[in-house]
Amino acid sequence: MKYLLIILVIGLVFFMLGFKRSRPGVKPPAPPPAPPAPPAVPQHIVSCAHCGLHLPQSEALPGLGGVFCSAAHRAAHEAGKAP
């Protein structure tokens, strides 16, 4: 009787360990995915009045003869130097 009780206790321990392993663990909920970035807004493209380089209007430098790609080209164009 004593051995039967020991065997039952050992069997119950193994059963509980197996049952606990077979259950999926409780996982914290995954964070929601980040919203997609808004698409880039198209920019107006202009060309440098001195060398003809095309660049976005937001990067162009205004001058007396139009828009320019750099301060050096603006100064050269305003001084009347050819490219």
mmCIF file of the N, C-alpha and C atoms, coordinates in Angstrom:
data_MODEL
# 
_entry.id   MODEL 
# 
loop_
_atom_site.group_PDB 
_atom_site.id 
_atom_site.type_symbol 
_atom_site.label_atom_id 
_atom_site.label_alt_id 
_atom_site.label_comp_id 
_atom_site.label_asym_id 
_atom_site.label_entity_id 
_atom_site.label_seq_id 
_atom_site.pdbx_PDB_ins_code 
_atom_site.Cartn_x 
_atom_site.Cartn_y 
_atom_site.Cartn_z 
_atom_site.occupancy 
_atom_site.B_iso_or_equiv 
_atom_site.pdbx_formal_charge 
_atom_site.auth_seq_id 
_atom_site.auth_comp_id 
_atom_site.auth_asym_id 
_atom_site.auth_atom_id 
_atom_site.pdbx_PDB_model_num 
ATOM 1   N N  . MET A 1 1  ? 0.818  -1.173 0.000   1.00 0.00 ? 1  MET A N  1 
ATOM 2   C CA . MET A 1 1  ? 0.000  0.000  0.000   1.00 0.00 ? 1  MET A CA 1 
ATOM 3   C C  . MET A 1 1  ? 0.873  1.252  0.000   1.00 0.00 ? 1  MET A C  1 
ATOM 4   N N  . LYS A 1 2  ? 1.913  1.202  0.777   1.00 0.00 ? 2  LYS A N  1 
ATOM 5   C CA . LYS A 1 2  ? 2.815  2.316  0.878   1.00 0.00 ? 2  LYS A CA 1 
ATOM 6   C C  . LYS A 1 2  ? 3.498  2.576  -0.470  1.00 0.00 ? 2  LYS A C  1 
ATOM 7   N N  . TYR A 1 3  ? 3.898  1.529  -1.155  1.00 0.00 ? 3  TYR A N  1 
ATOM 8   C CA . TYR A 1 3  ? 4.564  1.656  -2.454  1.00 0.00 ? 3  TYR A CA 1 
ATOM 9   C C  . TYR A 1 3  ? 3.587  2.157  -3.533  1.00 0.00 ? 3  TYR A C  1 
ATOM 10  N N  . LEU A 1 4  ? 2.351  1.730  -3.453  1.00 0.00 ? 4  LEU A N  1 
ATOM 11  C CA . LEU A 1 4  ? 1.332  2.166  -4.385  1.00 0.00 ? 4  LEU A CA 1 
ATOM 12  C C  . LEU A 1 4  ? 1.094  3.679  -4.244  1.00 0.00 ? 4  LEU A C  1 
ATOM 13  N N  . LEU A 1 5  ? 1.081  4.178  -3.039  1.00 0.00 ? 5  LEU A N  1 
ATOM 14  C CA . LEU A 1 5  ? 0.907  5.610  -2.799  1.00 0.00 ? 5  LEU A CA 1 
ATOM 15  C C  . LEU A 1 5  ? 2.099  6.397  -3.344  1.00 0.00 ? 5  LEU A C  1 
ATOM 16  N N  . ILE A 1 6  ? 3.306  5.896  -3.164  1.00 0.00 ? 6  ILE A N  1 
ATOM 17  C CA . ILE A 1 6  ? 4.515  6.561  -3.684  1.00 0.00 ? 6  ILE A CA 1 
ATOM 18  C C  . ILE A 1 6  ? 4.479  6.583  -5.210  1.00 0.00 ? 6  ILE A C  1 
ATOM 19  N N  . ILE A 1 7  ? 4.088  5.480  -5.829  1.00 0.00 ? 7  ILE A N  1 
ATOM 20  C CA . ILE A 1 7  ? 3.997  5.401  -7.291  1.00 0.00 ? 7  ILE A CA 1 
ATOM 21  C C  . ILE A 1 7  ? 2.940  6.377  -7.802  1.00 0.00 ? 7  ILE A C  1 
ATOM 22  N N  . LEU A 1 8  ? 1.800  6.484  -7.125  1.00 0.00 ? 8  LEU A N  1 
ATOM 23  C CA . LEU A 1 8  ? 0.760  7.426  -7.531  1.00 0.00 ? 8  LEU A CA 1 
ATOM 24  C C  . LEU A 1 8  ? 1.239  8.874  -7.415  1.00 0.00 ? 8  LEU A C  1 
ATOM 25  N N  . VAL A 1 9  ? 1.963  9.205  -6.362  1.00 0.00 ? 9  VAL A N  1 
ATOM 26  C CA . VAL A 1 9  ? 2.468  10.576 -6.184  1.00 0.00 ? 9  VAL A CA 1 
ATOM 27  C C  . VAL A 1 9  ? 3.482  10.908 -7.276  1.00 0.00 ? 9  VAL A C  1 
ATOM 28  N N  . ILE A 1 10 ? 4.388  9.959  -7.556  1.00 0.00 ? 10 ILE A N  1 
ATOM 29  C CA . ILE A 1 10 ? 5.378  10.182 -8.613  1.00 0.00 ? 10 ILE A CA 1 
ATOM 30  C C  . ILE A 1 10 ? 4.679  10.325 -9.969  1.00 0.00 ? 10 ILE A C  1 
ATOM 31  N N  . GLY A 1 11 ? 3.697  9.485  -10.236 1.00 0.00 ? 11 GLY A N  1 
ATOM 32  C CA . GLY A 1 11 ? 2.942  9.579  -11.484 1.00 0.00 ? 11 GLY A CA 1 
ATOM 33  C C  . GLY A 1 11 ? 2.208  10.908 -11.603 1.00 0.00 ? 11 GLY A C  1 
ATOM 34  N N  . LEU A 1 12 ? 1.653  11.368 -10.514 1.00 0.00 ? 12 LEU A N  1 
ATOM 35  C CA . LEU A 1 12 ? 0.950  12.654 -10.515 1.00 0.00 ? 12 LEU A CA 1 
ATOM 36  C C  . LEU A 1 12 ? 1.918  13.805 -10.791 1.00 0.00 ? 12 LEU A C  1 
ATOM 37  N N  . VAL A 1 13 ? 3.117  13.740 -10.239 1.00 0.00 ? 13 VAL A N  1 
ATOM 38  C CA . VAL A 1 13 ? 4.130  14.780 -10.484 1.00 0.00 ? 13 VAL A CA 1 
ATOM 39  C C  . VAL A 1 13 ? 4.505  14.800 -11.956 1.00 0.00 ? 13 VAL A C  1 
ATOM 40  N N  . PHE A 1 14 ? 4.759  13.617 -12.550 1.00 0.00 ? 14 PHE A N  1 
ATOM 41  C CA . PHE A 1 14 ? 5.107  13.550 -13.970 1.00 0.00 ? 14 PHE A CA 1 
ATOM 42  C C  . PHE A 1 14 ? 3.939  14.036 -14.843 1.00 0.00 ? 14 PHE A C  1 
ATOM 43  N N  . PHE A 1 15 ? 2.730  13.703 -14.466 1.00 0.00 ? 15 PHE A N  1 
ATOM 44  C CA . PHE A 1 15 ? 1.558  14.133 -15.225 1.00 0.00 ? 15 PHE A CA 1 
ATOM 45  C C  . PHE A 1 15 ? 1.437  15.649 -15.202 1.00 0.00 ? 15 PHE A C  1 
ATOM 46  N N  . MET A 1 16 ? 1.644  16.254 -14.025 1.00 0.00 ? 16 MET A N  1 
ATOM 47  C CA . MET A 1 16 ? 1.541  17.706 -13.911 1.00 0.00 ? 16 MET A CA 1 
ATOM 48  C C  . MET A 1 16 ? 2.656  18.408 -14.691 1.00 0.00 ? 16 MET A C  1 
ATOM 49  N N  . LEU A 1 17 ? 3.865  17.855 -14.662 1.00 0.00 ? 17 LEU A N  1 
ATOM 50  C CA . LEU A 1 17 ? 4.961  18.452 -15.430 1.00 0.00 ? 17 LEU A CA 1 
ATOM 51  C C  . LEU A 1 17 ? 4.679  18.372 -16.929 1.00 0.00 ? 17 LEU A C  1 
ATOM 52  N N  . GLY A 1 18 ? 4.204  17.239 -17.392 1.00 0.00 ? 18 GLY A N  1 
ATOM 53  C CA . GLY A 1 18 ? 3.874  17.080 -18.809 1.00 0.00 ? 18 GLY A CA 1 
ATOM 54  C C  . GLY A 1 18 ? 2.721  17.983 -19.209 1.00 0.00 ? 18 GLY A C  1 
ATOM 55  N N  . PHE A 1 19 ? 1.726  18.122 -18.375 1.00 0.00 ? 19 PHE A N  1 
ATOM 56  C CA . PHE A 1 19 ? 0.586  18.976 -18.670 1.00 0.00 ? 19 PHE A CA 1 
ATOM 57  C C  . PHE A 1 19 ? 1.013  20.435 -18.748 1.00 0.00 ? 19 PHE A C  1 
ATOM 58  N N  . LYS A 1 20 ? 1.916  20.834 -17.840 1.00 0.00 ? 20 LYS A N  1 
ATOM 59  C CA . LYS A 1 20 ? 2.370  22.220 -17.815 1.00 0.00 ? 20 LYS A CA 1 
ATOM 60  C C  . LYS A 1 20 ? 3.217  22.543 -19.040 1.00 0.00 ? 20 LYS A C  1 
ATOM 61  N N  . ARG A 1 21 ? 4.007  21.600 -19.512 1.00 0.00 ? 21 ARG A N  1 
ATOM 62  C CA . ARG A 1 21 ? 4.847  21.812 -20.687 1.00 0.00 ? 21 ARG A CA 1 
ATOM 63  C C  . ARG A 1 21 ? 4.030  21.874 -21.966 1.00 0.00 ? 21 ARG A C  1 
ATOM 64  N N  . SER A 1 22 ? 2.956  21.133 -22.027 1.00 0.00 ? 22 SER A N  1 
ATOM 65  C CA . SER A 1 22 ? 2.173  21.090 -23.253 1.00 0.00 ? 22 SER A CA 1 
ATOM 66  C C  . SER A 1 22 ? 1.310  22.327 -23.436 1.00 0.00 ? 22 SER A C  1 
ATOM 67  N N  . ARG A 1 23 ? 1.032  23.059 -22.364 1.00 0.00 ? 23 ARG A N  1 
ATOM 68  C CA . ARG A 1 23 ? 0.225  24.282 -22.473 1.00 0.00 ? 23 ARG A CA 1 
ATOM 69  C C  . ARG A 1 23 ? 1.085  25.409 -23.016 1.00 0.00 ? 23 ARG A C  1 
ATOM 70  N N  . PRO A 1 24 ? 0.565  26.165 -23.966 1.00 0.00 ? 24 PRO A N  1 
ATOM 71  C CA . PRO A 1 24 ? 1.348  27.310 -24.442 1.00 0.00 ? 24 PRO A CA 1 
ATOM 72  C C  . PRO A 1 24 ? 1.428  28.361 -23.346 1.00 0.00 ? 24 PRO A C  1 
ATOM 73  N N  . GLY A 1 25 ? 2.575  28.977 -23.248 1.00 0.00 ? 25 GLY A N  1 
ATOM 74  C CA . GLY A 1 25 ? 2.763  30.002 -22.228 1.00 0.00 ? 25 GLY A CA 1 
ATOM 75  C C  . GLY A 1 25 ? 1.952  31.244 -22.544 1.00 0.00 ? 25 GLY A C  1 
ATOM 76  N N  . VAL A 1 26 ? 1.645  31.960 -21.542 1.00 0.00 ? 26 VAL A N  1 
ATOM 77  C CA . VAL A 1 26 ? 0.907  33.202 -21.721 1.00 0.00 ? 26 VAL A CA 1 
ATOM 78  C C  . VAL A 1 26 ? 1.903  34.258 -22.169 1.00 0.00 ? 26 VAL A C  1 
ATOM 79  N N  . LYS A 1 27 ? 1.692  34.782 -23.369 1.00 0.00 ? 27 LYS A N  1 
ATOM 80  C CA . LYS A 1 27 ? 2.600  35.782 -23.919 1.00 0.00 ? 27 LYS A CA 1 
ATOM 81  C C  . LYS A 1 27 ? 1.939  37.148 -23.814 1.00 0.00 ? 27 LYS A C  1 
ATOM 82  N N  . PRO A 1 28 ? 2.741  38.157 -23.546 1.00 0.00 ? 28 PRO A N  1 
ATOM 83  C CA . PRO A 1 28 ? 2.158  39.505 -23.524 1.00 0.00 ? 28 PRO A CA 1 
ATOM 84  C C  . PRO A 1 28 ? 1.707  39.879 -24.930 1.00 0.00 ? 28 PRO A C  1 
ATOM 85  N N  . PRO A 1 29 ? 0.685  40.687 -25.057 1.00 0.00 ? 29 PRO A N  1 
ATOM 86  C CA . PRO A 1 29 ? 0.218  41.051 -26.396 1.00 0.00 ? 29 PRO A CA 1 
ATOM 87  C C  . PRO A 1 29 ? 1.285  41.835 -27.153 1.00 0.00 ? 29 PRO A C  1 
ATOM 88  N N  . ALA A 1 30 ? 1.364  41.562 -28.438 1.00 0.00 ? 30 ALA A N  1 
ATOM 89  C CA . ALA A 1 30 ? 2.346  42.242 -29.277 1.00 0.00 ? 30 ALA A CA 1 
ATOM 90  C C  . ALA A 1 30 ? 1.934  43.699 -29.462 1.00 0.00 ? 30 ALA A C  1 
ATOM 91  N N  . PRO A 1 31 ? 2.905  44.594 -29.480 1.00 0.00 ? 31 PRO A N  1 
ATOM 92  C CA . PRO A 1 31 ? 2.548  46.003 -29.689 1.00 0.00 ? 31 PRO A CA 1 
ATOM 93  C C  . PRO A 1 31 ? 1.976  46.186 -31.092 1.00 0.00 ? 31 PRO A C  1 
ATOM 94  N N  . PRO A 1 32 ? 1.062  47.106 -31.251 1.00 0.00 ? 32 PRO A N  1 
ATOM 95  C CA . PRO A 1 32 ? 0.478  47.306 -32.581 1.00 0.00 ? 32 PRO A CA 1 
ATOM 96  C C  . PRO A 1 32 ? 1.538  47.795 -33.554 1.00 0.00 ? 32 PRO A C  1 
ATOM 97  N N  . PRO A 1 33 ? 1.438  47.418 -34.813 1.00 0.00 ? 33 PRO A N  1 
ATOM 98  C CA . PRO A 1 33 ? 2.452  47.863 -35.776 1.00 0.00 ? 33 PRO A CA 1 
ATOM 99  C C  . PRO A 1 33 ? 2.389  49.381 -35.961 1.00 0.00 ? 33 PRO A C  1 
ATOM 100 N N  . ALA A 1 34 ? 3.538  49.953 -36.211 1.00 0.00 ? 34 ALA A N  1 
ATOM 101 C CA . ALA A 1 34 ? 3.613  51.403 -36.400 1.00 0.00 ? 34 ALA A CA 1 
ATOM 102 C C  . ALA A 1 34 ? 2.883  51.776 -37.689 1.00 0.00 ? 34 ALA A C  1 
ATOM 103 N N  . PRO A 1 35 ? 2.201  52.898 -37.685 1.00 0.00 ? 35 PRO A N  1 
ATOM 104 C CA . PRO A 1 35 ? 1.507  53.301 -38.911 1.00 0.00 ? 35 PRO A CA 1 
ATOM 105 C C  . PRO A 1 35 ? 2.525  53.605 -40.006 1.00 0.00 ? 35 PRO A C  1 
ATOM 106 N N  . PRO A 1 36 ? 2.193  53.321 -41.244 1.00 0.00 ? 36 PRO A N  1 
ATOM 107 C CA . PRO A 1 36 ? 3.152  53.571 -42.322 1.00 0.00 ? 36 PRO A CA 1 
ATOM 108 C C  . PRO A 1 36 ? 3.419  55.070 -42.474 1.00 0.00 ? 36 PRO A C  1 
ATOM 109 N N  . ALA A 1 37 ? 4.616  55.385 -42.870 1.00 0.00 ? 37 ALA A N  1 
ATOM 110 C CA . ALA A 1 37 ? 4.990  56.786 -43.057 1.00 0.00 ? 37 ALA A CA 1 
ATOM 111 C C  . ALA A 1 37 ? 4.209  57.358 -44.233 1.00 0.00 ? 37 ALA A C  1 
ATOM 112 N N  . PRO A 1 38 ? 3.807  58.600 -44.124 1.00 0.00 ? 38 PRO A N  1 
ATOM 113 C CA . PRO A 1 38 ? 3.076  59.194 -45.245 1.00 0.00 ? 38 PRO A CA 1 
ATOM 114 C C  . PRO A 1 38 ? 3.993  59.291 -46.460 1.00 0.00 ? 38 PRO A C  1 
ATOM 115 N N  . PRO A 1 39 ? 3.445  59.164 -47.650 1.00 0.00 ? 39 PRO A N  1 
ATOM 116 C CA . PRO A 1 39 ? 4.295  59.246 -48.846 1.00 0.00 ? 39 PRO A CA 1 
ATOM 117 C C  . PRO A 1 39 ? 4.902  60.639 -48.978 1.00 0.00 ? 39 PRO A C  1 
ATOM 118 N N  . ALA A 1 40 ? 6.074  60.684 -49.557 1.00 0.00 ? 40 ALA A N  1 
ATOM 119 C CA . ALA A 1 40 ? 6.761  61.953 -49.731 1.00 0.00 ? 40 ALA A CA 1 
ATOM 120 C C  . ALA A 1 40 ? 5.982  62.820 -50.717 1.00 0.00 ? 40 ALA A C  1 
ATOM 121 N N  . VAL A 1 41 ? 5.901  64.093 -50.384 1.00 0.00 ? 41 VAL A N  1 
ATOM 122 C CA . VAL A 1 41 ? 5.192  65.033 -51.250 1.00 0.00 ? 41 VAL A CA 1 
ATOM 123 C C  . VAL A 1 41 ? 6.114  65.393 -52.415 1.00 0.00 ? 41 VAL A C  1 
ATOM 124 N N  . PRO A 1 42 ? 5.632  65.307 -53.653 1.00 0.00 ? 42 PRO A N  1 
ATOM 125 C CA . PRO A 1 42 ? 6.481  65.670 -54.798 1.00 0.00 ? 42 PRO A CA 1 
ATOM 126 C C  . PRO A 1 42 ? 6.900  67.140 -54.715 1.00 0.00 ? 42 PRO A C  1 
ATOM 127 N N  . GLN A 1 43 ? 8.130  67.402 -55.094 1.00 0.00 ? 43 GLN A N  1 
ATOM 128 C CA . GLN A 1 43 ? 8.645  68.766 -55.051 1.00 0.00 ? 43 GLN A CA 1 
ATOM 129 C C  . GLN A 1 43 ? 8.819  69.293 -56.467 1.00 0.00 ? 43 GLN A C  1 
ATOM 130 N N  . HIS A 1 44 ? 8.677  70.569 -56.607 1.00 0.00 ? 44 HIS A N  1 
ATOM 131 C CA . HIS A 1 44 ? 8.878  71.218 -57.895 1.00 0.00 ? 44 HIS A CA 1 
ATOM 132 C C  . HIS A 1 44 ? 10.381 71.238 -58.187 1.00 0.00 ? 44 HIS A C  1 
ATOM 133 N N  . ILE A 1 45 ? 10.763 70.859 -59.393 1.00 0.00 ? 45 ILE A N  1 
ATOM 134 C CA . ILE A 1 45 ? 12.171 70.812 -59.783 1.00 0.00 ? 45 ILE A CA 1 
ATOM 135 C C  . ILE A 1 45 ? 12.494 72.051 -60.607 1.00 0.00 ? 45 ILE A C  1 
ATOM 136 N N  . VAL A 1 46 ? 13.602 72.703 -60.277 1.00 0.00 ? 46 VAL A N  1 
ATOM 137 C CA . VAL A 1 46 ? 14.058 73.877 -61.010 1.00 0.00 ? 46 VAL A CA 1 
ATOM 138 C C  . VAL A 1 46 ? 15.479 73.616 -61.495 1.00 0.00 ? 46 VAL A C  1 
ATOM 139 N N  . SER A 1 47 ? 15.935 74.424 -62.430 1.00 0.00 ? 47 SER A N  1 
ATOM 140 C CA . SER A 1 47 ? 17.311 74.267 -62.904 1.00 0.00 ? 47 SER A CA 1 
ATOM 141 C C  . SER A 1 47 ? 18.113 75.514 -62.561 1.00 0.00 ? 47 SER A C  1 
ATOM 142 N N  . CYS A 1 48 ? 19.369 75.303 -62.295 1.00 0.00 ? 48 CYS A N  1 
ATOM 143 C CA . CYS A 1 48 ? 20.277 76.394 -61.944 1.00 0.00 ? 48 CYS A CA 1 
ATOM 144 C C  . CYS A 1 48 ? 20.415 77.303 -63.169 1.00 0.00 ? 48 CYS A C  1 
ATOM 145 N N  . ALA A 1 49 ? 20.286 78.610 -62.975 1.00 0.00 ? 49 ALA A N  1 
ATOM 146 C CA . ALA A 1 49 ? 20.401 79.564 -64.077 1.00 0.00 ? 49 ALA A CA 1 
ATOM 147 C C  . ALA A 1 49 ? 21.827 79.663 -64.596 1.00 0.00 ? 49 ALA A C  1 
ATOM 148 N N  . HIS A 1 50 ? 22.794 79.191 -63.833 1.00 0.00 ? 50 HIS A N  1 
ATOM 149 C CA . HIS A 1 50 ? 24.198 79.288 -64.241 1.00 0.00 ? 50 HIS A CA 1 
ATOM 150 C C  . HIS A 1 50 ? 24.678 78.020 -64.944 1.00 0.00 ? 50 HIS A C  1 
ATOM 151 N N  . CYS A 1 51 ? 24.429 76.853 -64.361 1.00 0.00 ? 51 CYS A N  1 
ATOM 152 C CA . CYS A 1 51 ? 24.974 75.613 -64.938 1.00 0.00 ? 51 CYS A CA 1 
ATOM 153 C C  . CYS A 1 51 ? 23.905 74.660 -65.464 1.00 0.00 ? 51 CYS A C  1 
ATOM 154 N N  . GLY A 1 52 ? 22.641 74.898 -65.143 1.00 0.00 ? 52 GLY A N  1 
ATOM 155 C CA . GLY A 1 52 ? 21.557 74.052 -65.647 1.00 0.00 ? 52 GLY A CA 1 
ATOM 156 C C  . GLY A 1 52 ? 21.275 72.820 -64.807 1.00 0.00 ? 52 GLY A C  1 
ATOM 157 N N  . LEU A 1 53 ? 21.923 72.681 -63.676 1.00 0.00 ? 53 LEU A N  1 
ATOM 158 C CA . LEU A 1 53 ? 21.697 71.533 -62.805 1.00 0.00 ? 53 LEU A CA 1 
ATOM 159 C C  . LEU A 1 53 ? 20.260 71.534 -62.295 1.00 0.00 ? 53 LEU A C  1 
ATOM 160 N N  . HIS A 1 54 ? 19.590 70.393 -62.355 1.00 0.00 ? 54 HIS A N  1 
ATOM 161 C CA . HIS A 1 54 ? 18.218 70.285 -61.845 1.00 0.00 ? 54 HIS A CA 1 
ATOM 162 C C  . HIS A 1 54 ? 18.259 69.910 -60.363 1.00 0.00 ? 54 HIS A C  1 
ATOM 163 N N  . LEU A 1 55 ? 17.469 70.636 -59.557 1.00 0.00 ? 55 LEU A N  1 
ATOM 164 C CA . LEU A 1 55 ? 17.429 70.370 -58.124 1.00 0.00 ? 55 LEU A CA 1 
ATOM 165 C C  . LEU A 1 55 ? 16.058 70.761 -57.584 1.00 0.00 ? 55 LEU A C  1 
ATOM 166 N N  . PRO A 1 56 ? 15.663 70.217 -56.414 1.00 0.00 ? 56 PRO A N  1 
ATOM 167 C CA . PRO A 1 56 ? 14.376 70.585 -55.822 1.00 0.00 ? 56 PRO A CA 1 
ATOM 168 C C  . PRO A 1 56 ? 14.341 72.072 -55.488 1.00 0.00 ? 56 PRO A C  1 
ATOM 169 N N  . GLN A 1 57 ? 13.189 72.669 -55.631 1.00 0.00 ? 57 GLN A N  1 
ATOM 170 C CA . GLN A 1 57 ? 13.063 74.102 -55.376 1.00 0.00 ? 57 GLN A CA 1 
ATOM 171 C C  . GLN A 1 57 ? 13.407 74.438 -53.931 1.00 0.00 ? 57 GLN A C  1 
ATOM 172 N N  . SER A 1 58 ? 13.160 73.501 -53.002 1.00 0.00 ? 58 SER A N  1 
ATOM 173 C CA . SER A 1 58 ? 13.468 73.767 -51.592 1.00 0.00 ? 58 SER A CA 1 
ATOM 174 C C  . SER A 1 58 ? 14.967 73.888 -51.341 1.00 0.00 ? 58 SER A C  1 
ATOM 175 N N  . GLU A 1 59 ? 15.813 73.354 -52.229 1.00 0.00 ? 59 GLU A N  1 
ATOM 176 C CA . GLU A 1 59 ? 17.264 73.429 -52.060 1.00 0.00 ? 59 GLU A CA 1 
ATOM 177 C C  . GLU A 1 59 ? 17.890 74.540 -52.901 1.00 0.00 ? 59 GLU A C  1 
ATOM 178 N N  . ALA A 1 60 ? 17.123 75.158 -53.786 1.00 0.00 ? 60 ALA A N  1 
ATOM 179 C CA . ALA A 1 60 ? 17.656 76.192 -54.676 1.00 0.00 ? 60 ALA A CA 1 
ATOM 180 C C  . ALA A 1 60 ? 17.826 77.510 -53.940 1.00 0.00 ? 60 ALA A C  1 
ATOM 181 N N  . LEU A 1 61 ? 18.820 78.292 -54.376 1.00 0.00 ? 61 LEU A N  1 
ATOM 182 C CA . LEU A 1 61 ? 19.085 79.610 -53.799 1.00 0.00 ? 61 LEU A CA 1 
ATOM 183 C C  . LEU A 1 61 ? 18.565 80.664 -54.769 1.00 0.00 ? 61 LEU A C  1 
ATOM 184 N N  . PRO A 1 62 ? 17.682 81.549 -54.321 1.00 0.00 ? 62 PRO A N  1 
ATOM 185 C CA . PRO A 1 62 ? 17.186 82.588 -55.232 1.00 0.00 ? 62 PRO A CA 1 
ATOM 186 C C  . PRO A 1 62 ? 18.254 83.662 -55.475 1.00 0.00 ? 62 PRO A C  1 
ATOM 187 N N  . GLY A 1 63 ? 18.211 84.235 -56.667 1.00 0.00 ? 63 GLY A N  1 
ATOM 188 C CA . GLY A 1 63 ? 19.155 85.299 -57.016 1.00 0.00 ? 63 GLY A CA 1 
ATOM 189 C C  . GLY A 1 63 ? 18.522 86.252 -58.000 1.00 0.00 ? 63 GLY A C  1 
ATOM 190 N N  . LEU A 1 64 ? 19.320 87.186 -58.520 1.00 0.00 ? 64 LEU A N  1 
ATOM 191 C CA . LEU A 1 64 ? 18.808 88.200 -59.442 1.00 0.00 ? 64 LEU A CA 1 
ATOM 192 C C  . LEU A 1 64 ? 18.430 87.603 -60.799 1.00 0.00 ? 64 LEU A C  1 
ATOM 193 N N  . GLY A 1 65 ? 19.105 86.574 -61.240 1.00 0.00 ? 65 GLY A N  1 
ATOM 194 C CA . GLY A 1 65 ? 18.829 86.021 -62.567 1.00 0.00 ? 65 GLY A CA 1 
ATOM 195 C C  . GLY A 1 65 ? 18.059 84.717 -62.538 1.00 0.00 ? 65 GLY A C  1 
ATOM 196 N N  . GLY A 1 66 ? 17.506 84.337 -61.424 1.00 0.00 ? 66 GLY A N  1 
ATOM 197 C CA . GLY A 1 66 ? 16.773 83.079 -61.310 1.00 0.00 ? 66 GLY A CA 1 
ATOM 198 C C  . GLY A 1 66 ? 17.141 82.365 -60.025 1.00 0.00 ? 66 GLY A C  1 
ATOM 199 N N  . VAL A 1 67 ? 17.162 81.033 -60.101 1.00 0.00 ? 67 VAL A N  1 
ATOM 200 C CA . VAL A 1 67 ? 17.551 80.231 -58.937 1.00 0.00 ? 67 VAL A CA 1 
ATOM 201 C C  . VAL A 1 67 ? 18.853 79.514 -59.248 1.00 0.00 ? 67 VAL A C  1 
ATOM 202 N N  . PHE A 1 68 ? 19.616 79.221 -58.190 1.00 0.00 ? 68 PHE A N  1 
ATOM 203 C CA . PHE A 1 68 ? 20.956 78.673 -58.378 1.00 0.00 ? 68 PHE A CA 1 
ATOM 204 C C  . PHE A 1 68 ? 21.185 77.477 -57.461 1.00 0.00 ? 68 PHE A C  1 
ATOM 205 N N  . CYS A 1 69 ? 22.142 76.626 -57.834 1.00 0.00 ? 69 CYS A N  1 
ATOM 206 C CA . CYS A 1 69 ? 22.444 75.423 -57.052 1.00 0.00 ? 69 CYS A CA 1 
ATOM 207 C C  . CYS A 1 69 ? 23.412 75.719 -55.912 1.00 0.00 ? 69 CYS A C  1 
ATOM 208 N N  . SER A 1 70 ? 24.172 76.822 -56.005 1.00 0.00 ? 70 SER A N  1 
ATOM 209 C CA . SER A 1 70 ? 25.113 77.154 -54.934 1.00 0.00 ? 70 SER A CA 1 
ATOM 210 C C  . SER A 1 70 ? 25.330 78.666 -54.893 1.00 0.00 ? 70 SER A C  1 
ATOM 211 N N  . ALA A 1 71 ? 25.897 79.118 -53.800 1.00 0.00 ? 71 ALA A N  1 
ATOM 212 C CA . ALA A 1 71 ? 26.181 80.543 -53.656 1.00 0.00 ? 71 ALA A CA 1 
ATOM 213 C C  . ALA A 1 71 ? 27.255 80.970 -54.651 1.00 0.00 ? 71 ALA A C  1 
ATOM 214 N N  . ALA A 1 72 ? 28.189 80.089 -54.961 1.00 0.00 ? 72 ALA A N  1 
ATOM 215 C CA . ALA A 1 72 ? 29.245 80.417 -55.923 1.00 0.00 ? 72 ALA A CA 1 
ATOM 216 C C  . ALA A 1 72 ? 28.656 80.631 -57.310 1.00 0.00 ? 72 ALA A C  1 
ATOM 217 N N  . HIS A 1 73 ? 27.714 79.796 -57.723 1.00 0.00 ? 73 HIS A N  1 
ATOM 218 C CA . HIS A 1 73 ? 27.097 79.971 -59.031 1.00 0.00 ? 73 HIS A CA 1 
ATOM 219 C C  . HIS A 1 73 ? 26.233 81.223 -59.071 1.00 0.00 ? 73 HIS A C  1 
ATOM 220 N N  . ARG A 1 74 ? 25.589 81.545 -57.963 1.00 0.00 ? 74 ARG A N  1 
ATOM 221 C CA . ARG A 1 74 ? 24.792 82.777 -57.904 1.00 0.00 ? 74 ARG A CA 1 
ATOM 222 C C  . ARG A 1 74 ? 25.706 83.986 -58.061 1.00 0.00 ? 74 ARG A C  1 
ATOM 223 N N  . ALA A 1 75 ? 26.828 83.992 -57.359 1.00 0.00 ? 75 ALA A N  1 
ATOM 224 C CA . ALA A 1 75 ? 27.761 85.115 -57.442 1.00 0.00 ? 75 ALA A CA 1 
ATOM 225 C C  . ALA A 1 75 ? 28.381 85.216 -58.830 1.00 0.00 ? 75 ALA A C  1 
ATOM 226 N N  . ALA A 1 76 ? 28.727 84.086 -59.415 1.00 0.00 ? 76 ALA A N  1 
ATOM 227 C CA . ALA A 1 76 ? 29.335 84.086 -60.746 1.00 0.00 ? 76 ALA A CA 1 
ATOM 228 C C  . ALA A 1 76 ? 28.331 84.578 -61.787 1.00 0.00 ? 76 ALA A C  1 
ATOM 229 N N  . HIS A 1 77 ? 27.090 84.150 -61.688 1.00 0.00 ? 77 HIS A N  1 
ATOM 230 C CA . HIS A 1 77 ? 26.068 84.563 -62.652 1.00 0.00 ? 77 HIS A CA 1 
ATOM 231 C C  . HIS A 1 77 ? 25.777 86.068 -62.517 1.00 0.00 ? 77 HIS A C  1 
ATOM 232 N N  . GLU A 1 78 ? 25.693 86.553 -61.293 1.00 0.00 ? 78 GLU A N  1 
ATOM 233 C CA . GLU A 1 78 ? 25.431 87.969 -61.072 1.00 0.00 ? 78 GLU A CA 1 
ATOM 234 C C  . GLU A 1 78 ? 26.618 88.838 -61.472 1.00 0.00 ? 78 GLU A C  1 
ATOM 235 N N  . ALA A 1 79 ? 27.836 88.265 -61.456 1.00 0.00 ? 79 ALA A N  1 
ATOM 236 C CA . ALA A 1 79 ? 29.028 88.999 -61.889 1.00 0.00 ? 79 ALA A CA 1 
ATOM 237 C C  . ALA A 1 79 ? 29.174 88.955 -63.407 1.00 0.00 ? 79 ALA A C  1 
ATOM 238 N N  . GLY A 1 80 ? 28.382 88.128 -64.070 1.00 0.00 ? 80 GLY A N  1 
ATOM 239 C CA . GLY A 1 80 ? 28.402 88.048 -65.524 1.00 0.00 ? 80 GLY A CA 1 
ATOM 240 C C  . GLY A 1 80 ? 29.398 87.047 -66.087 1.00 0.00 ? 80 GLY A C  1 
ATOM 241 N N  . LYS A 1 81 ? 29.885 86.149 -65.266 1.00 0.00 ? 81 LYS A N  1 
ATOM 242 C CA . LYS A 1 81 ? 30.843 85.138 -65.739 1.00 0.00 ? 81 LYS A CA 1 
ATOM 243 C C  . LYS A 1 81 ? 30.083 83.960 -66.343 1.00 0.00 ? 81 LYS A C  1 
ATOM 244 N N  . ALA A 1 82 ? 30.566 83.461 -67.461 1.00 0.00 ? 82 ALA A N  1 
ATOM 245 C CA . ALA A 1 82 ? 29.945 82.301 -68.123 1.00 0.00 ? 82 ALA A CA 1 
ATOM 246 C C  . ALA A 1 82 ? 30.400 81.032 -67.416 1.00 0.00 ? 82 ALA A C  1 
ATOM 247 N N  . PRO A 1 83 ? 29.595 79.975 -67.469 1.00 0.00 ? 83 PRO A N  1 
ATOM 248 C CA . PRO A 1 83 ? 29.996 78.722 -66.793 1.00 0.00 ? 83 PRO A CA 1 
ATOM 249 C C  . PRO A 1 83 ? 31.168 78.047 -67.421 1.00 0.00 ? 83 PRO A C  1 
# 
